[in-house]
């Protein structure tokens, strides 16, 4: 009697996002992440995640993604926590 052989295939997908911006904003790191992550603006977060700005605001309000505000009042979002929700 023949036994059936099974093969298990695992696929891993890694993505790298490169966001180019003007020097005006500079680089602000997420204070809550264990590794250095550069925060992005809301417009950049919408483009990277494919989510609406309202959906992103909802995640911020629920405390599910990291968020910081600059001294100029510009809201910045942690892309690492945002993409973990997508």
C-alpha positions, 0 to 999 in steps of 0.5 A, spaced: 500 500 500 502 506 497 502 512 502 501 519 500 506 524 500 505 531 502 509 537 500 508 544 504 509 550 501 510 557 505 510 563 501 513 570 505 512 577 502 516 582 504 515 590 501 519 596 502 516 603 501 521 609 499 518 615 501 521 621 498 519 628 501 522 635 501 527 637 507 522 642 510 519 636 514 525 633 516 525 626 519 521 625 525 522 618 529 516 614 532 518 614 540 513 608 541 516 603 536 522 599 539 526 600 532 527 607 528 521 608 524 520 615 520 513 618 521 509 620 515 504 625 513 497 623 513 497 624 505 503 619 505 500 614 509 494 614 505 498 613 499 502 607 502 496 604 505 490 605 500 486 607 506 482 613 507 484 619 511 478 618 515 479 610 516 486 612 518 484 618 523 479 612 526 485 608 528 489 614 531 483 615 535 482 608 537 490 608 539 491 602 534 497 606 530 502 611 533 501 618 532 505 624 533 504 632 532 510 636 530 511 643 534 508 646 527 502 642 528 503 637 523 500 630 524 505 624 523 503 617 523 507 611 524 507 607 518 510 600 521 503 600 526 499 603 520 501 597 515 500 592 521 493 594 520 492 593 513 
